[in-house]
Amino acid sequence: MNSSSISSVAAPESSVIGSVAPQLRLAQSELTRVQSIIDDASSQLMTSFDVLREGIVQRSDNWVGTPEGQAICTAMTALQFQDMVGQLMSGVSNRIHVAAQLLDSPEAVGAPDGSSTAAGFPREVVAQKDITVGDIELF
Amino acid sequence: MQSILAVDDSKSIRQMVAFTLKCAGYDVIEAEDGADALQKAKGRTVNLVLTDQNMPNLDGISLVKNLRSMPSYATTPILILTTESSDEMKSKGREAGATGWLVKPFDPNRLVEIVKKVIR
């Protein structure tokens, strides 16, 4: 490969890298908007759910054993999606932030053992893949 | 009436935990993170603490360590209710002095069963 072919290959790579960081920041901004929409929708769902729940609870002392009571329990489990999704999105947003920073400052990638890049990324805190009730362990 | 300190930075989770436990006959004190919980724990005793793990200001395991250093909370049952399910984090919770580890999402009926089992 001669010098002209090397430069023709290197230039596009540099250009691509330069365009990735802004796109990552845009993705981070979009994630923030998605989070805001989910939070807003979840808040409205919770408010409406509370009204419906109170109505059912006041109608019967034994609401827990009724089909409506079981539906309330199922809905309360499902409504916890907001907490789980919120934490997942926060993790994704932080990863994007760190990746964009690394693209801006490539020298940070050059640590001998690579620990400086790995250390900046957040730990995975949500392993759930669905809304199935979680395990319980008493010590 | 037995009292429970419920700690979570998610308002919706706090609402659901509080509703579940109040329906089961418990008095519920809410705190929005570990630091808030520590403030609310001082000067009063509760029969059980139910806390999230990942929160701003002070996380759940640090809250457990702080509470265990207070004589009035040395034996109070403390349950960690969290999205985290790794064995490593559970071990840290156990070593800090937590009574149990509950992975979200929780089922309201099951939560009440566990609370009844461990509360003092």
Interface residues (C-beta under 8 A of the other chain):
Chain A: S42 S43 M46 D50 R53 V57 V64 I72 C73 M76 T77 A78 L79 Q80 F81 Q82 D83 M84 G86 Q87 V125 V126 A127 Q128 I131 T132 V133 G134 D135 I136 E137 L138 F139
Chain B: D8 S10 K11 S12 I13 Q15 M16 F19 T20 C23 N54 T83 E84 S85 S86 K90 G93 R94 A98 T99 G100 W101 L102 V103 K104 P105 F106 D107 P108 N109 R110 I114 K117 V118
